[in-house]
Amino acid sequence: MAAYMRAVAPDNDEAVSRLKRNLRIARREELTARQAQVLRLYFEEEMTMEAVGHALGISKSTVSRTIARAKQRLKRCLRYAL
């Protein structure tokens, strides 16, 4: 099993690298400015939805909807990336 994992690992590394590259491109090209901003604050800055909403002057439910729509858009873009 360990030999198999070593043999497969380079392929996984390549796939992960390709997926990360495609994710960066999709974030830049497919998301609205607001969606990108909300995702950055929520995932990268690790702010709560409530804190993101307060920082941007929007409600927590708007933050939640924005994240959900952005994730949908990214999934759609990345569906065939692997």
C-alpha positions in Angstrom: 0.0 0.0 0.0 2.8 2.4 0.9 4.5 1.8 -2.5 1.2 2.5 -4.2 0.8 5.7 -2.3 4.3 6.9 -3.3 3.6 6.0 -6.9 0.3 7.9 -6.9 1.4 10.9 -4.8 3.2 12.9 -7.6 0.0 12.7 -9.7 -2.0 14.0 -6.7 0.5 16.8 -6.2 0.2 17.8 -9.8 -3.6 17.7 -9.6 -3.7 19.8 -6.4 -1.3 22.4 -8.0 -3.5 22.6 -11.1 -6.6 23.0 -9.0 -5.1 25.7 -6.9 -4.0 27.6 -10.0 -7.4 27.3 -11.5 -9.0 28.4 -8.3 -6.9 31.6 -8.3 -7.8 32.3 -11.9 -11.5 31.6 -11.2 -11.5 33.9 -8.2 -10.0 36.7 -10.2 -12.1 36.3 -13.4 -15.4 34.8 -12.3 -16.3 36.4 -9.0 -17.8 39.9 -8.5 -15.6 42.3 -6.5 -18.0 41.9 -3.5 -17.9 38.1 -3.6 -14.1 38.1 -3.7 -14.0 40.6 -0.8 -16.4 38.6 1.3 -14.6 35.3 0.6 -11.2 36.9 1.5 -12.5 38.3 4.8 -14.3 35.1 5.7 -11.8 32.4 4.7 -8.4 34.2 4.6 -8.9 36.7 7.4 -11.0 34.1 9.3 -13.6 36.6 10.3 -17.1 35.5 11.3 -20.0 36.2 9.1 -21.3 38.7 11.6 -17.9 40.5 11.6 -17.7 40.5 7.8 -21.2 42.0 7.6 -20.2 44.7 10.2 -17.0 45.6 8.3 -18.8 45.9 5.0 -22.1 47.4 6.3 -24.2 44.5 5.2 -26.3 41.9 7.1 -25.1 38.5 8.2 -27.7 36.9 5.9 -26.3 38.9 3.0 -22.8 37.6 3.8 -24.1 34.1 4.0 -25.9 34.4 0.6 -22.8 36.0 -1.0 -20.6 33.2 0.2 -23.0 30.5 -1.0 -23.3 32.1 -4.4 -19.6 32.6 -4.8 -19.0 29.0 -3.8 -21.5 27.9 -6.4 -19.9 30.0 -9.1 -16.4 28.6 -8.2 -17.7 25.0 -8.2 -19.2 25.5 -11.6 -15.9 27.0 -12.9 -13.8 24.2 -11.4 -16.0 21.3 -12.2 -13.8 20.2 -15.1 -10.5 21.5 -13.8 -9.2 18.1 -12.7 
